[in-house]
Amino acid sequence: MCDRERGWSEVPLVKTWQLIAVSAVAGLALSAATVAAAGPWDSGQRKAERDKAASWGRTGGADHGAGTAAALPQAAPSAPGVLAGVRPAGADSGTGDGSGTGSGEQAGAADSGALAAALRPLLADPALGTARGASVIDTATGKVLFEAGARDAMTPASTVKIATAAASLAALGPEHRIRTTVTPGAGPGQIILVGGGDPSLTAKKKAPAGAGGSLVALAADTAQALKAAGTDSVALGYDDSLYTGPVLHPIGENPNLAPVTALTADEGRPDESFSGPVKRSQDPSRDTARAFAALLKERGVKVTGEPARAKAATGAVPLAATLSPPLAGLVERMLTHSDNDIAEALARQTALASGAPASFDGVAQATGAKLAALGVDTAGSRFADGSGLNRADKVSAGLLTALLAKAADPQRPELRPVLTGLPVAGFTGTLRTRNSGDSPAAGLLRAKTGTLSGVNSLAGTVVDPTGRLLAFAFLTANTPEPGPAEKGLDKLAAAVANAS
């Protein structure tokens, strides 16, 4: 058997959660090094979300454009140290002189009124639509600093990816890798390509940024194993049965998401794009198997006939395998790019780990249950998908800030990629052009955007002037135009960053 695990498996297996735990504490202060290393998959290829994300009408939105790679930014400004800001709840963080300058109860009591005074008029902006939910909390103490409609379940758009990320990390851990294998078939001379749901799987010979499982490496290992056994001609089957239920998202065909199958290479993209909307393959499993057959032929293994759907034998020993990056890397890539394909894959991995069907229905069951097990209030929530494309998704601003606080908890290092994957205001991902320049939030704010037609949201963390790490979430509905709504949300986030 030749089972060289490609992708990231050649990197020394240092505990990912340890790296994340260390980088999170320093990273929350956002030094220049943190911006450069916010995701281990990053090669300067992060793309900004298109400004007009609602241009696809009411078919799902969440339009993430390809954009172009930007020049490297200047170093982000450093905030005061936040080590005190991530102490366990109840820790004495005051100065002892009654000034309340730390992150304890006195600090919260001292500034919550000022924060409310700053946020209320901004929240009343008509550009933010007819319904708003807002929550701001101190992540160290859990103290509520501001809320308005914080328990109202609203359509979150892509900010639901925070919930998808937290649930998958809680279910599987940051070190988990998703395996794609080739096994012997039932008949002589048959092999089966078995999908495990790796959303990073690529058929490209030159690995893209954030590459994970490689069909090219898998074909090389498979060919080597076959030739060692004296086989140079095979019939190829493919097994994508790990996922069940409809492969099309409930919103229907959409350029922001491929049909969701357990065997998809390059997110079903027919071109060289790595992100952004594009017409996808209608049968990603079959097309992936065809690409694998072509790679085998290039390596001297004849493939007879067309690849056909087949079922791998339970417990079959693989001839070869390729692995995704660790789950931590997939989560970071999903959040920074707002990648819908990765989101739906991670939601199904959560369902599988929870014993639920790997389907949209199974996702709805498993995600809420896994989040509730973390100790957050999920009342009124609904997780109709993992990406936020479905308007049936419902979460509250309070749930999002509670999850962000869990991710900042020193006792929950496995959840830290929820924070380290968030784009940095003015520098990376979907926030590259937002709260940039001389904004008080530039470099200090990390947040997930959400955009559907008439829905705009923003949820993340910010380091305030005293060095505290605050979590915030702002959800809106029935916004007249996306541009003014985004500006309104950015003003709210900047006000949180400037609060003291």
MOSULPE-V504628 format. One line per field, one symbol per residue. ss: DSSP state (A for helix, B for strand, O for the rest). A space follows every 50 residues. Layout:
ss->???
This chain:
ss->OOOOOBAAAAOOOOOAAAAAAAAAAAAOOOOAAAAAOOOOOOOOOOOOOO OOAAAAOOOOOOOOOOOOOOOOOOOOOOOOOOOAAAOOOOOOOOOOOOOO OOOOAAAAAAAAAAAAAAAAAAAOOAAABOBBBBBBBBOOOOOBBBBBOO OOOBOOAAAAAAAAAAAAAAAAOOOOOOBBBBBBOOOOOBBBBBOOOOOO OBOOOOOOOOOOOBAAAAAAAAAAAAAAOOOOBBBBBBBOOOOOOOOOOO OOOBOOBOOOOOOOOAAABOOOOOOOOOOBOOOAAAAAAAAAAAAAAAOO OBBOOOOBBOOOOOOOOBBBBBBOOOAAAAAAAAAAAOOAAAAAAAAAAA AAAOOOOOOAAAAAAAAAAAAAAOOOOOOOOBOOOOOOOOOOOBBOAAAA AAAAAAAAOOOOAAAOAAAAOOBBOOOOAAAOOOOOOOOOOOOOBBBBBB BBOOBBBBBBBBBOOOOOBBBBBBBBBOOOOAAAAAAAAAAAAAAAAAOO
